[in-house]
């Protein structure tokens, strides 16, 4: 996959306690930001955040004085909108849950991979332009993270199949309209045949997770998802 990411007019606050990693990553990031402010721990970063009000934040989790998650929690007490990317050397399911609850764009494993970082930045830029979060609330207790493709219910991650994830993805991306059967077939089954029974089975499974009323069937047309208001 190719990501065409151009230089922006956005400002970045980048927090990383490992100096070598900070230097290398900052050199890469300078290609895409108007300015970058660096910090080595959450406490320092929190002070800088109030001073510069960055457009985007990238922070490591494991840091001295104040770790990345606590830093994000402090930010989110008053700022629900600024896109935040978390980096970590440890892949833990609770981090994904935190990413959803704190409305984070992505948590990226370290060492950082260029393509994954560019994809996350692209999502940040898109969110700033559209002013629309990647965390979509489907019901009172169900959330779907469109960037990480993660579904959570009652603060637990629900494991979805590839087809289930794709089905939710296409409905949510087109949440303001009906998604036709042909669109669903092309998006999920690609060039393979989609039987009505297969589609109905898929819908039944998703409804069993998020509630029957959340997905509406428009006869002979397609499906539409209901977003929690």
Secondary structure as GFF3:
##gff-version 3
##sequence-region A 1 229
A	DSSP	beta_strand	11	15	.	.	.	ID=ss1
A	DSSP	alpha_helix	19	29	.	.	.	ID=ss2
A	DSSP	beta_strand	35	39	.	.	.	ID=ss3
A	DSSP	alpha_helix	42	52	.	.	.	ID=ss4
A	DSSP	beta_strand	56	60	.	.	.	ID=ss5
A	DSSP	alpha_helix	68	76	.	.	.	ID=ss6
A	DSSP	beta_strand	83	88	.	.	.	ID=ss7
A	DSSP	alpha_helix	93	101	.	.	.	ID=ss8
A	DSSP	beta_strand	106	109	.	.	.	ID=ss9
A	DSSP	alpha_helix	114	130	.	.	.	ID=ss10
A	DSSP	beta_strand	135	137	.	.	.	ID=ss11
A	DSSP	beta_strand	142	145	.	.	.	ID=ss12
A	DSSP	beta_strand	150	153	.	.	.	ID=ss13
A	DSSP	beta_strand	156	158	.	.	.	ID=ss14
A	DSSP	alpha_helix	162	173	.	.	.	ID=ss15
A	DSSP	beta_strand	179	180	.	.	.	ID=ss16
A	DSSP	alpha_helix	181	184	.	.	.	ID=ss17
A	DSSP	pi_helix	185	189	.	.	.	ID=ss18
A	DSSP	alpha_helix	196	210	.	.	.	ID=ss19
A	DSSP	three_ten_helix	212	214	.	.	.	ID=ss20
A	DSSP	beta_strand	215	218	.	.	.	ID=ss21
A	DSSP	beta_strand	222	225	.	.	.	ID=ss22
###
